Amino acid sequence: MASVRTRLFQSWFRLTRSMTLGVRGIVENEEGEVLLVRHTYTRGLYFPGGGVEKGETSMQALIRELAEEAGVQPVPVPRLLGIYSNHRVFANDHVVLYHIPAGRWQACRSDSEGEISEVIWADPVNPPEDITPGTARRLREVYAQGPNDGHW
C-alpha cells in the first residue's frame, strides 16, 4: 500500500510543482569576447543554450545545445557558475549557467538551421544594445562584479 500512496503523492507533486529547466553557456574566445546567438523566433541576443530534455542531465543538454546552436564542443567539462530563477519570464523556470573559457572548447558541426539567425562574438563589458536582460545581468555579474540576486 505504501508504494501506491507514494506514487500518488509523487504524481500530485509533479502536477502541482512542475518545473522547467534550461541551460546556457558563457563561451569565451582568445580575445576575451563571449559568444552570443540570435534566434529566429524571439528578439535579442542570448548565450547559447536551451531546454533540458526528459532523461538528460543539465551537462548533456548544454553540450547538445552548444553544438546545435553555435558549433561549440566543450573540452573538458565546463564549470558550473550558478542556477537562477527565471520566474520573471516563465513561472517555475530555472536556468543553469556554465562557463567555457578560451582554450576549453573546439569547433564542431552546428545543426541550427532554422533556429539561429546569427552567431556573434561580443565584448562582455560593452555588449550589443539588443542583448536580453538576463544575459546582460549575467555579464555584469561575471565580468564587472555586478550583483547576483538569484534571478535570471
The 8 nearest C-alpha neighbors of each residue, nearest first, counted from 0:
[[1, 3, 2, 4, 5, 6, 7, 8],
 [0, 2, 4, 3, 5, 6, 7, 8],
 [1, 3, 5, 0, 4, 6, 7, 8],
 [4, 2, 6, 0, 5, 1, 7, 8],
 [3, 5, 1, 7, 6, 2, 8, 0],
 [6, 4, 2, 8, 7, 3, 1, 9],
 [5, 7, 9, 3, 4, 8, 10, 2],
 [8, 6, 4, 10, 5, 9, 11, 3],
 [9, 7, 11, 5, 10, 6, 12, 4],
 [8, 10, 6, 12, 11, 7, 5, 13],
 [11, 9, 13, 7, 8, 12, 6, 14],
 [10, 12, 8, 14, 13, 9, 15, 7],
 [13, 11, 15, 9, 16, 14, 10, 8],
 [12, 14, 10, 17, 16, 11, 15, 9],
 [15, 13, 11, 12, 17, 16, 10, 9],
 [16, 14, 12, 13, 17, 11, 10, 18],
 [17, 15, 13, 12, 14, 18, 91, 11],
 [16, 18, 13, 14, 15, 19, 91, 12],
 [19, 17, 91, 92, 16, 20, 93, 90],
 [18, 20, 92, 93, 91, 21, 17, 50],
 [21, 19, 93, 51, 92, 94, 50, 18],
 [20, 22, 50, 94, 49, 51, 95, 93],
 [21, 23, 95, 48, 94, 49, 61, 96],
 [24, 22, 48, 96, 47, 46, 95, 97],
 [23, 25, 97, 98, 96, 26, 47, 46],
 [24, 26, 98, 99, 46, 97, 33, 27],
 [25, 27, 99, 34, 33, 24, 100, 98],
 [28, 26, 33, 100, 101, 32, 31, 99],
 [27, 29, 101, 30, 31, 32, 33, 26],
 [28, 30, 101, 31, 27, 102, 32, 100],
 [31, 29, 28, 32, 27, 101, 33, 122],
 [32, 30, 28, 29, 27, 33, 122, 101],
 [31, 33, 122, 121, 27, 30, 28, 120],
 [34, 32, 27, 121, 120, 26, 123, 25],
 [33, 35, 120, 26, 119, 27, 46, 121],
 [36, 34, 46, 45, 119, 118, 44, 120],
 [37, 35, 118, 45, 44, 117, 47, 46],
 [36, 38, 44, 117, 116, 115, 43, 45],
 [39, 37, 115, 40, 114, 116, 41, 36],
 [38, 40, 114, 116, 115, 41, 37, 113],
 [39, 41, 38, 42, 114, 115, 37, 113],
 [42, 40, 38, 39, 43, 37, 44, 114],
 [43, 41, 44, 38, 40, 37, 39, 129],
 [44, 42, 129, 130, 131, 37, 45, 41],
 [43, 45, 130, 37, 36, 131, 35, 129],
 [46, 44, 35, 36, 134, 47, 131, 37],
 [45, 47, 35, 23, 24, 25, 36, 48],
 [48, 46, 23, 24, 36, 65, 45, 35],
 [47, 49, 23, 64, 22, 65, 61, 24],
 [50, 48, 21, 22, 64, 23, 51, 47],
 [49, 51, 21, 20, 52, 22, 60, 48],
 [50, 52, 60, 21, 20, 57, 55, 53],
 [51, 53, 55, 50, 54, 60, 56, 20],
 [52, 54, 55, 51, 56, 50, 60, 20],
 [53, 55, 52, 56, 51, 59, 60, 57],
 [56, 54, 52, 53, 59, 51, 60, 57],
 [55, 57, 59, 58, 60, 54, 51, 52],
 [56, 58, 60, 59, 51, 61, 55, 22],
 [59, 57, 61, 56, 60, 62, 55, 76],
 [60, 58, 56, 62, 61, 57, 55, 63],
 [59, 61, 57, 63, 51, 58, 62, 64],
 [62, 60, 58, 64, 63, 59, 22, 65],
 [61, 63, 59, 65, 60, 64, 58, 66],
 [64, 62, 60, 66, 61, 65, 67, 59],
 [63, 65, 67, 48, 61, 66, 62, 68],
 [66, 64, 71, 62, 69, 68, 67, 63],
 [65, 67, 70, 71, 63, 64, 109, 69],
 [68, 66, 110, 109, 64, 111, 65, 69],
 [69, 67, 111, 65, 66, 64, 109, 70],
 [68, 70, 65, 71, 66, 109, 67, 47],
 [69, 71, 109, 66, 107, 108, 106, 67],
 [72, 70, 106, 66, 65, 69, 107, 105],
 [71, 73, 105, 104, 66, 106, 107, 74],
 [74, 72, 104, 75, 103, 76, 77, 105],
 [75, 73, 104, 103, 76, 72, 105, 77],
 [74, 76, 73, 103, 77, 104, 72, 99],
 [75, 77, 74, 73, 78, 58, 99, 103],
 [78, 76, 99, 98, 97, 75, 73, 79],
 [77, 79, 98, 97, 80, 76, 99, 96],
 [78, 80, 97, 81, 96, 98, 77, 95],
 [81, 79, 97, 96, 78, 98, 82, 95],
 [82, 80, 96, 79, 95, 83, 97, 94],
 [81, 83, 95, 94, 96, 93, 84, 80],
 [84, 82, 150, 149, 94, 151, 93, 85],
 [83, 85, 93, 150, 86, 151, 149, 92],
 [84, 86, 92, 93, 151, 87, 88, 150],
 [85, 87, 90, 89, 88, 91, 84, 92],
 [88, 86, 85, 89, 90, 150, 151, 84],
 [89, 87, 86, 85, 90, 92, 151, 91],
 [88, 90, 86, 92, 87, 85, 91, 19],
 [89, 91, 86, 92, 88, 87, 85, 18],
 [92, 90, 18, 86, 89, 19, 93, 85],
 [91, 93, 19, 85, 90, 89, 86, 20],
 [94, 92, 84, 20, 85, 83, 21, 19],
 [93, 95, 21, 83, 22, 82, 20, 96],
 [94, 96, 82, 22, 81, 21, 23, 83],
 [97, 95, 23, 81, 80, 24, 22, 79],
 [98, 96, 79, 24, 80, 78, 77, 25],
 [99, 97, 25, 78, 24, 77, 100, 26],
 [98, 100, 26, 77, 25, 103, 27, 97],
 [101, 99, 27, 103, 26, 98, 102, 28],
 [100, 102, 28, 27, 29, 103, 99, 104],
 [101, 103, 104, 100, 29, 28, 105, 74],
 [104, 102, 74, 101, 100, 73, 99, 75],
 [105, 103, 73, 74, 72, 102, 71, 101],
 [106, 104, 72, 71, 107, 73, 74, 103],
 [105, 107, 71, 70, 72, 104, 108, 66],
 [108, 106, 70, 71, 72, 109, 105, 66],
 [107, 109, 70, 110, 66, 106, 67, 71],
 [110, 108, 70, 67, 66, 111, 69, 68],
 [109, 111, 67, 112, 68, 108, 66, 70],
 [112, 110, 68, 67, 114, 115, 109, 113],
 [113, 111, 114, 110, 115, 116, 109, 68],
 [112, 114, 115, 111, 39, 116, 38, 110],
 [113, 115, 111, 39, 112, 38, 116, 40],
 [116, 114, 38, 111, 39, 37, 117, 113],
 [115, 117, 39, 37, 38, 114, 118, 113],
 [116, 118, 37, 36, 115, 119, 38, 35],
 [117, 119, 36, 35, 37, 69, 34, 116],
 [120, 118, 35, 34, 121, 36, 117, 33],
 [119, 121, 34, 33, 32, 35, 122, 118],
 [122, 120, 32, 33, 126, 123, 119, 34],
 [121, 123, 32, 125, 126, 124, 33, 120],
 [124, 122, 126, 125, 138, 121, 33, 32],
 [123, 125, 122, 126, 142, 138, 143, 139],
 [126, 124, 122, 123, 127, 121, 128, 138],
 [125, 127, 122, 123, 121, 124, 128, 130],
 [128, 126, 129, 130, 125, 121, 44, 122],
 [129, 127, 130, 126, 125, 131, 43, 44],
 [130, 128, 43, 127, 44, 131, 42, 126],
 [129, 131, 44, 43, 128, 127, 135, 45],
 [130, 132, 43, 134, 133, 44, 135, 45],
 [133, 131, 135, 134, 136, 130, 151, 137],
 [134, 132, 151, 136, 135, 131, 137, 150],
 [133, 135, 137, 131, 136, 132, 45, 138],
 [134, 136, 132, 138, 133, 137, 131, 139],
 [137, 135, 133, 139, 134, 138, 140, 132],
 [136, 138, 140, 134, 139, 135, 141, 133],
 [137, 139, 135, 141, 140, 136, 142, 123],
 [140, 138, 145, 143, 136, 137, 142, 141],
 [139, 141, 145, 137, 144, 138, 146, 143],
 [142, 140, 138, 139, 144, 137, 143, 145],
 [143, 141, 139, 138, 140, 144, 124, 123],
 [142, 144, 139, 145, 140, 141, 124, 138],
 [145, 143, 140, 142, 141, 139, 146, 147],
 [146, 144, 140, 139, 143, 147, 141, 136],
 [145, 147, 140, 148, 144, 139, 136, 137],
 [148, 146, 149, 140, 145, 150, 137, 136],
 [147, 149, 150, 146, 151, 83, 84, 136],
 [148, 150, 83, 147, 84, 151, 82, 81],
 [151, 149, 84, 83, 148, 85, 147, 86],
 [150, 133, 85, 83, 84, 149, 94, 136]]
